[in-house]
Amino acid sequence: MNSSFVQKIYEQVVAIKHNRKLEEHYMLFEELLAKRETRGIQKGIQKGRQEERVLISELIKKICDDNRSEDIQKLFADNTFFETMLGKYQIK
């Protein structure tokens, strides 16, 4: 065999190994991005729940201050009423 043929085979083997290494790095990169996205979503959900608790607490306090404690149960049974009360007490 001539050396140019062997050289071409060698170059192709190196290219294939390089492509596999790139593929491996890309797959790891995709995995890291997916984990980061999942953590971001979880943090967003946690923050939303925390904000919701504050909002609900503030609304309940204002309803109690107005001596309308009977309306508290209605808040959780009727979403339209809940939204109306948020507007009434200017809670955002």
N, C-alpha and C positions, 0 to 999 in steps of 0.2 A: 504494500500500500504506500501511496505517496504521502508526504508530510502535509500537503495542503488539504487532503481529504480528512486526515486525522485532526488537523487544526479546525476544520469546519465542524466536525462532530463535537470536538471539545467546546467550541464556542456555543453550539446549540445546547449542550448539556449545561453550560454555565448560564445561558439565558433561561432555560427551563427552571433551574434552581433559583435564579433571581426572581422569576415570575412567581414561583411557589412562595418564596419569602415575602414578596410584596402582597400576595394573597393572604398570607398568614397575618401580616401587619394590618391589612385592611379589615380582616375579620375581627381582630382584637380591637381596632379602632371603632368598628360598628358596635361591638359589645360594650365598650366604654360609653359611647354615646347613648345607647339604650339604657344603661344603668343611670346615667346622668339625667336623662329624660324622666325616668321613673322616680328618681329622688326629687326632681323638680315638681312633678305632679303631686307626690305625697306631701311635700312642703306646702304646696298651694292648697291642697285639701285641708291640711292642718290649720293653716292660716285662716281659711274661710270658715272653718268650724269655730275657731276662736273668736273671730269677728261676729259670727252669728250669736254666740253665747253672750257677748257684750251687748249686742243689739237687743236681744230678747230680755236680758236683765234690765236694761235701761227702760224698755217699753213696759215691763211688768211694774217697775218702780213708779213710773209716771201714772199708770192705771191705778195703782194702790193709793198714790197721793191724791188722786181724784175720787177716792172712795168708790171705785168701780171694780172691785176685786172679783165680782161675779163674771166679769168679761174675760178673765184670764183663761178659763177653760175654752171659751169660744175662740180665742186666738189660735188655739191648736186644732180646732175642729173646722175652722172656716178660713181658708187662705185669703179670700177677698177681704174679710173682716180684719185679718192680720195686716194686710197691706193698707187698708183704710186707716187703721189705728197708727201705723207708722207715719202716715201722712199727717194725720191729725196732730200728733205730738212732734212732728218734724224731726223724725229720727231717720238717719241715713247711714 
